[in-house]
Amino acid sequence: MQPTSADLLQQWVQDLERKGRSVHTVAAYRRGVQHFIEWNQQAYDTPFDPAAIIPRDVRDWKAYQQTVEKAAPATINQRLVALSRFFTWAIASDLAKDDPTVEVGSLRLPARQPKGLSDKDLRKLLRAAKADGNARDYAMIELLAGTGLRVGELLALRVGDIELRNRSGQVTVRRGKHGNYRTVPLTLDVRKAMEDHLQNYSEADTPDAPLWTGVHGELSHRSSVMRILNKYTQQAGIEPVGPHVLRHTFATRYLNANPDDLRGLAALLGHASLNTVMIYTEPSLDDLAQRMERIETE
């Protein structure tokens, strides 16, 4: 009996989960492939069969998204990646012989720098957290802005992952994205904030204890960090930001201070490829406008 598209999706999702893909990645991949399946069934009025899909189908689907749906290029590219991952699995599972996505290229995206906080707004945020007197919250924000950790990496930290010495310190990320391990040095400001937090923390002498706890126990959800950031951005009078903005803030500040050290930034952020951090070197629209104005004055 031919498995239904729902069965295939579920089997593939389970395979992704077994391989340790994040919840957000799995959800995005599933949506992308579901979109293709629904389009394919409407276009041909037949049940979805991976073995029957040809490159022309994928090209037509891509064109449909561009011209009919007018979907954003980033959305189309994300769906194409999802479909490619699905067919890698389908081939390995003997559900298809060829990958029809290989011949279909992604859309070129306009270069843009990730948005980070200005130095002024970062100072406002840190001052608001410091003034509130909550050592845990202040340490959390200093650590995010001073190391570029992902929110999942931040929440996974144990007390023993923080090493503080008289003139140096480091945080150890034991299982970052794709299971990667790395250590990130801590600046003086971050070390002082972490010292204050640990001095006020009852589990500071227990290396395996979670680094961040609240009234109801360990902080383990991104929403907890969002609530903390929302509280202090409101007090600081700046636009709301998420933890990823602080990661971008760290990356931007690091490159401003070390313009040629893409390799160092990649190591600190936990990226295997320099291409990923190249986005921080792309000029903004304002930068390009200023450069064009200079043409007129020369």
Buried (B, 14 or more C-beta within 10 A) or exposed (E): EEBEBEEBBEBBBEBBEEEEBEEEBBEBBBEBBBBBBEBBEEEEEEEBBBEEBEBEBBBBBBEBBEEEEEBEBEBBBBBBBBBBBBBBBBBEEEBBEBBBBEEBEBBEEEEEBBEBBEEEBBEBBBBBBBEEEBBBBBBBBBBBBBBBBBBBBBBBBBBEBBBBEEEEBBBBBBEBBEEEEBBBEBBEEBBBBBBBBBEEBEBBEEEEBBBBBEEEEEBEEBEBBBEBBEBBBEBBEBEEBBBBBBBBBBBBBBBEEEEEBBEEBBBBBBBEEEEBBEEBEEEEEEEEEEEEEEEEEE
